[in-house]
Amino acid sequence: MYKRILVPLDGAKRSEAILPQVESLAHQFGASIILLEVLEPPPQHAAAVAPDLLKAGVSQRATEIRRYVHEVQERLTARGLTAGAVVTQGPVVDTILTVAKNEKVDLIAMASHGYTGLARFLHGSVAAELLHRARTPLLILHTDEEEA
């Protein structure tokens, strides 16, 4: 049923809460897992203030993200799963949808932080927007601080 599963991560341990379900599906269907980390571009006004500092910070963050995603990838492959990693930059939801299409995934599986109220207004909800825009089936696991 599922051959390619896309797992967007955001660097927080809470986003890894979906991994046990993904591992189970991957074992059951012989699916490969594609881990995705999206680096959001910095606000344009930030580049005007301190471009060199911003560039160094973005580069350092990208290195940290790549290291993190590859650590998760290694854990999955050590468990006998086929896992790849994609680290890219762009608007989060658009990038997830583009990678899902380009990689021809059968399922997007992710943990949702479950923001409500002001936090949801400020941060938006990637899961909610994906629910409205994705053509690919979604598996969304609601997590909160206590579960993490």
URCOR-V310613 format. One record per helix or strand of 2 or more residues. SS is the DSSP state (H for helix, E for strand). FROM is the first residue (numbers start at 1). TO is the last residue. If there is no record, write none. Layout:
ss->{SS,SS}
from->{FROM,FROM}
to->{TO,TO}
This chain:
ss->{E,H,E,H,H,E,H,E,H,H,E}
from->{4,13,32,44,51,82,92,107,117,126,137}
to->{9,29,39,49,78,89,102,112,123,133,142}
